[in-house]
Amino acid sequence: MRLKNLTAYRYIFFEMLPSFIIGVLVFLGILLMFQALRLTEFILIHGVDVRTIGRITLYLSVSFLPVILPMSLLFSILLTYSRMSQDSEIVAFRALGVGQRQLLIPALLISLFATVISLQTAHNVGPWGNYNFERLIHELGTQKVGASIKAGVFSEGFFDFVVYANDVDTKTGKLDRVFIYDERQPDSPLTIISKTGRVIQEKTPEGWKASLELQDGKIHRTVNKTYTQISFETYEVKLFDPHEASDRKKSPPSMTTVEVGKKLDDPNLDEGERKKLSVEYHRRWSLPFVCLVFGLIGVALGTTANRRHAKSSGFVLCLIVIVTYWVSYVIAEGVARNGLVPAWVSLWAGNLVFFIFGVKKFRSTE
């Protein structure tokens, strides 16, 4: 019996492995499709080469892995067990004495395998990809600053400014009727309005240096309810200095889990930032462990799929579970960010609910 069980485990495991790899590629392709417009914009506006596009795609793919692996796992398990149910292999295994609990073992093995990989990607590999993606995008933005400003559109996130211009000449970098909102110092934000402006870029040994030279305008500042207005003929707004690039702060998704933990230990950390980092920290742990939950759900649903349409019903069930989980996860993340519920409670609650559902569904199939 043990030999039969081992043969069955090996057979089911290696049935799931190829579909797991295919699932990773499929879901990765879907997520990259949503970035296609952005990549096209870099080619047309920034004129980046194929090699740079390849680097962007690589960094994006790596940063997506913590999200893709659980979905691919569920896809693999549901597809395999649904096919086995359609071909009456589940019935044959049970006739040989391989019960429902024994059928769960191969799924748990591949789930454990996916969990280990997912933990590594969530804590180190994913943040590495996200950090390099942000750096590369920032570097591209500094090479053609004028291309980031569009006429008649408020350009948010433009080197930490909000910039608006009635007219933009992308060839000369000249701007007409410029509005700039500088909120880098929240206690004393600046509003700058000028008749004309010009983007100035300079190539230095360290990299590109960029600034905005404004003419004939006014600076409006509010400090502690005190309003100040300053007129100027020429005013320079420094956008990017390569000497300061190394001091650029990492975003929470770009930090490793160790770095996030060190930040959370800082007693002087802003409360809003603490909530964001706490959500990020518990997200790194809760997402990988949902692989084990999806393994249980996949076997429970796969072995009860409609035999006539097992493959299609398995795929549909996969989509339903994934959509339901991610909707609940997004809601839980929003609740945690708003501080309504502690992050560890909110982000782990979904795993617990789906685990209970999986256990009940699995017991009903025994």
N, C-alpha and C positions, 0 to 999 in steps of 0.2 A: 504493500500500500504506500509506503514511504517513497519507493522508487517511482510509482505511478504519480504521486503528488509532485515530486520534483520535476518529472517530465512535463506535467501539466503547468507547473509554475514557469518553467523555462519557455514553454510554448507560448503562453499568454504574454509573458514579459517581452519576448522578442517580436510578438505581434504588435504590441503597443509602442515600442521604441521608434520604428520608422514613422508612424503616424504622429508621434510626439514631435519629431524633428520637422515633419511636414507642417504641423500646426504652428511651430515657431516661425517658419518661413512665411506661412500664409498670413498670420496675424501681424507679423513684422511688415509685410508688404502692404497690408491694409492701413496700418498706422503711417507708413511712409507716404502713401498716396495722399493723405491729408496734408502732408508737407510739400507736395509737388508744386503747388502754386508759389510757395515761398522759395523753393529751389529755383524755379523758373525766373523769379524776380531777381535772384542773385546773378543768374546767367545774363539776363538782359540789361539790368541796371548797373550792376557792379562789374560785369564782364569777367567773372571768375572762370578759371579753366576747369577742365574735366577732373584733374587731380584734386583740386580744392573741393569740388562737388562730391568726389569720392570720400574725402575726409569728413565732410559735413554728414554724409549718409552714414559713415561708420560710427561717428560719435552719437548721432541720433539713435542708431540701431542699438548701441550698447546701453544708452540711457533708457530705452524702452524695455529692456530685458526683464526687469523686476515685475513689470505689468504683464508682459507677454507669456512668461513661463507658466503661471497658474492657469491661464486660459488655454494654452496649448496642452497642458496636462489633462484638463477636463475633456477637451476635444478628443484626445487620444484614447482615454479610457472609455468614454461613451461610444466612440466609433467602434472600438474593438469588441466590447462586450455586447453591443447591439448587433454587430455582425455575427458573433458567436450565437446569440439568441436566435437570429434569423436562420442560421444554418443548423439549428438544433444541437449545437456543440455543448451548450449549457446542460441540456437534458442528458447528453452522453456522458459528460463529466460526473453528473450526479449519479448516474447509473453505475459508474465505476467507483463510487464512494467518495467523490470529491464534492463536499458540501459547499454551501454558500459562503461560510466563513473561510474555507480553504481557497475559494475563488477570489476572496478579497486580498489574500496575501500578495500576489503579483502586483496588484494595483497599489498596495501600500509600499511595496519595494520601489516602484518607479516614482511614487509620490515622495518618498523619502529622498530619492536621488534628485528629484526636481527641487525639493525644499533646500537641500544643501547648496545646489547651484544658485538658487534664488537668493539665499542668504548672502552668498558671496557677491552676487551682482548688486543686491540692494545696499550692502554696507560699503563696498569699495569700487567695484567695476562700474556700476551705474553712475555714481557721483563723478568718477573720473571722466566718463563720456560726456556727462552734462557740463562739467567744468571746461573741458576742452572745446565743446561746442560753443559755449558762451564766449570763450576767449577768441575763437576763430571768427565768430560773427562780429565781435567788437573790433577785431583787427580789420575786417573787411569794411566795416562802417567808417573807420578812420581813413581808409584809402580814398574813398569817394564820399566825402561828407555831404556835398551838395545834393547827391542823388537821394539822400534820405529825407530831404525837405521837398514837399509837394505843394504846388500853388493852390491856395484856397483851402488847405487842409491843416488842422491842428496836429502836428507831429509830436505825439507823446513818447516819452522814453528816449528823446534825442539828447544823449549825453546828460541825462538827468534834468533836462529842460523840457518845457512845452513850447514849441516854436510854431509860429504862423507867419506866412508871407502871402501878400496878394499875388505877386508874380515872382517866378523863379527862372533864372537863366542858367541852365545846367552846364553850359559850356564855359561861361565866364565866372559863375558862382555869385552873380549879382542878385540881390533880393530887393523887392519893393514893398514898402509899407509893412514893416516887420514888428511882430509882437512876440515877446519872450517872457515866460513865467519861470522864475528860478526859485525852487522850493528846497534847495539843498540845505538851507538853514530854516527849519520850520518856524522858529520863533521870530524870524525877520525875513519873510519872503520878499523877493524883488519882482516888480513888473517893469519891463523895459519896452518902450515904444519908440521906433525910429522911422524916418522917412525912407531911408535906403540902408542897405547893408551889403556886405561882401564876405564870402567864405574864403579864408586864407589857409592854404595847406603848404606845409614845408616838409621835405624829406630830410631826416636827420640820421646819423649813424645808428641811433637806437630805434628808429621807426618814424612813423608819420606824426607830425605835430599839426594841430588844427585850431583855428580860432575864428570868431565872427567879428568883423570890424563894422561897427554901426556909425552912421552919420546923422546929425541933426535930430536928436531925440530927447527923451526924458526918462528918468529913473524914478519909480514910485516905490517907497519902502514904508512898511508899517512895523513899528517896534513898540510893544506894550501900549497899544492904542494911540501911539504917537505917529502921525503921518508926516512923511518927508518927501519932497519933490526936488529933483536935481536935473537941470538941463545940461546938455552936453553937445559939443560939435562932433567929437569923435570919441568912441568908447569901444574898447576891445573886451570881448567875452571869450575867455579861454575854454575851449571845448575838450581838448585832449592833449596831454603831454606824456610822451613815452616814459619819462622818468618816474611818473606817478602810476604807471600801469601795474607795477608789481604790488602797489599798495591797494589795488582794487579789491574790495571785499567779495568773498564768495557768497553766492546765494545759498540758502539752506539745501536745495537739491544737489548742489555741487560739493557740499561738505561730506567728508566721510563720517560714519557714525561716531567714531572717536572724537572728531572735531565738534560734532553736534553736542555730544555729552559734555565736553569741556566748556562749551558755551553755556549750557544749561546750569553748570555748577557756578557760574559767575553770579554773585549776589547782587551786582549792580546792573544786571541785564534788564532792559526795558520789558514791561509786562506784555506788551503786544508782540515783541520779538520772542519772548519766552513761549507764548502760545504757539507761534509758528514753528519754532524749533521742537517743541514738545510733540506737535502733530507729526512733524517730519521724523522724529526719533521713533515713535511708536508705529508709524507707517512702515519703517524699515524692518520691523519685527513681525507685524501682523500679516503683511502681504505674503512673505515666504511660507508662513505656517498655514495659510489657506490652501496650499497644495495638498496637505494631508486631509483637509476637510473635503476638498474637491475629489480626492481619490475615493473616499467613502461614498459620496453622493453619486459619482460616476458609475460605480459598480451597482449601487441600488437602483438607479434609473436605467442603466444599460441592460440589466438582466430582466427588466420588466417591460422593455420596449415592445412595440407592436411587431410581431414576427413578419408580417407581410411587407411592412415598410420600415424595417428596423434601421437601415442605414440613414434614411432621410429623417426618421423620427429622432434618431440619436443626435443628428446635427441640429435639429430644431430645439431639442431639449437642452443641448449645449448652449445655444444662443440665449434661450430663456433664462437659464441659470446665470450665465455671465452678465446679461443685461440687468437682471434683478439684483445680483450681488453688487455690481458697480454703481447702480442707482442708489442703493442703500449705503454704499461706501462713501459716495460723494456727499450724501446728506450727513452722514456721521462725521465726515471731515469738516464740513461747514459748521456743524454744531460745536465741534471741538475748537475750531478757530475763533468762534464767537465767545468762547469761554463758558457756554451754558452747561457743558458736561466736561469733566476731566478727559484729556486726550486718550489716556490708557483705557478708560471705560468705553468711550465712544468708538474708538477704532478696533477694539477687540470684541465689541458686542456683536457685530455682524458675523464674525467667525464662530462665536458661540451659538448664535441662532441657526446658522447653516449647519453647524455640527449636530445640533439637536434634531434638526430636520433630517439630516443624513442617517443618524442612528435609528430614528423611528421608521424611516423608509426602508432601511436595510433590514430591520427586524421583521417588517411586514413581508419581506421576500423569502425569509427562512422557512 
